[in-house]
Amino acid sequence: MAVTEASSAVEAVYRIESARIIAGTARIVRDVGIAEELAQDALVAALEQWPRTGVPDRPGAWLMATAKHRAIDLVRRKETYARKLAEAGRALQNVPPPDAADPDGIDDDLLRLIFTSCHPVLTTEARTALTLRLLGGLSTEEIARAFLATEAAVAQRIVRAKRTLGRAGVPFEVPYGPERAARLGSVLDVIYLIFNEGYAATTGDDWLRPALCEDALRLARLLAGLMESEPEVHGLVALLELQASRTRARTGADGAPVLLADQNRSRWDQLLIRRGFAALERSHAVGGAPGPYALQGAIAACHARAVRYEDTDWTTIATLYGHLVKVAPSPVVELNRAVAVSMAEGPAAGLALADALAQNPALASYHLLPSVRGDLLRRLGRTEEARAAFVRAAELTRNARERAMLLARAEGVSR
């Protein structure tokens, strides 16, 4: 078998299976950093052997077995693990020899890895980088490119995250009870942050980074398959599916942003919309009061059901935002509610809500506040104020595409 052909096969399989391999190995060594190193050792072994022996029938299982063999050998050999061996006792001895045909406990292992990489002991930036690395299978270079950071900065962030987990003695386990509910929120927030950075990039020259949206969707779907009884997980999936359905319509031929009111809805992805509706139904079927992601999913569903922008049920959306403000209060949610109220009750009602947020320090540098005010002032005929608001929003945004759009809106306000 050609070396290049085998190398391509190894890289493709590892990208797909790396999270499962790291998760299965971490269950043995109880350290995600060491688990990743062992998984990469298995990758190197495949690069050495597959050109000679050919790609095995179950390449993912081969990599898993190789990594687990090395993990067990490491635990038994290293003196630094002697204490852990004694404490683990029978539990470690009962770890079966890796079986390429039957990887054991893989779903639980993946859940453990998800909750570990998103542990609150880490900063938001560290959680995001570590999740993309361990669960998304992205290289340091890819993560750096996605977030417009240097490779060195991302590499340091990942190394520090692994050290922090080790120093804090974070157990490789799935939390239960109240702790699980608290930790699940952190997991969902990380996945949504990854999606949102791809959906509306905060910096750089591009409005969209679709690869990040795809990575977040893949992680959300994976989590939903592992935690079928958690309504908020399905709510997050619904929200991401429905938002992702608009991707093709959100930019013009020149890459410039296209606002929701101006989007060609025939370009919305109907498959993703159906998947979003199905996820929302699963969230409702599980029961319980809807959480923030289920409520946001319901809002996205209102937009998806409207054949035309003019058909949007803004009254329901404003009501849902009212519930969301109570469940997850934040000035950003209040601002979104102001937009919905302006569409349901008129721009004056929305502007009153937006103006009430003007003194909130959390929104002092948030470009969407003056952007929203600019639109409401324009609708009220207060053109000079509207133009100034759009210019202020352009000054605050760090995204080049969005800045150009906001300046064009300022220029387009009729004098």
PEHUGI-V904130 format. One line per field, one symbol per residue. burial: b if it has 16 or more other ideal C-beta (glycine too) atoms within 10 Angstrom, else e. A space follows every 50 residues. Layout:
# PEHUGI-V904130
burial->???
This chain:
# PEHUGI-V904130
burial->eeeeebeebbeebbeebbbbbbbbbbbbbbbbbbbbbbbebbbebbbeeb beeebbeebbbbbbbbbbbbbbebbeeeeebeeeeeebeeebeeeeebeb eebeebeebbbbbbbbbbbeebeebbbbbbbbbbbbbbebebbbbbbebe eeebbebbebbbebbeeeebebebbeeeeeeebbbbbbbbbbbbbbbbbb beeeeebbbeebbebbbebbbbbbebbeebbbbbbbbbbbbbbbbbbebb beeeeebbeeeebebeebbeebbebbbebbebbbebeeebbbbbbbbbbb bbbbeeeeeeebbbebbbbbbeebeeeeeeeebbbbbbbbbbbbeebebb bebbeebeeeeebeebbbbbbbbbbbbbbbebeebbbbbbbbbbebbebe bbbbbbeebbeebee
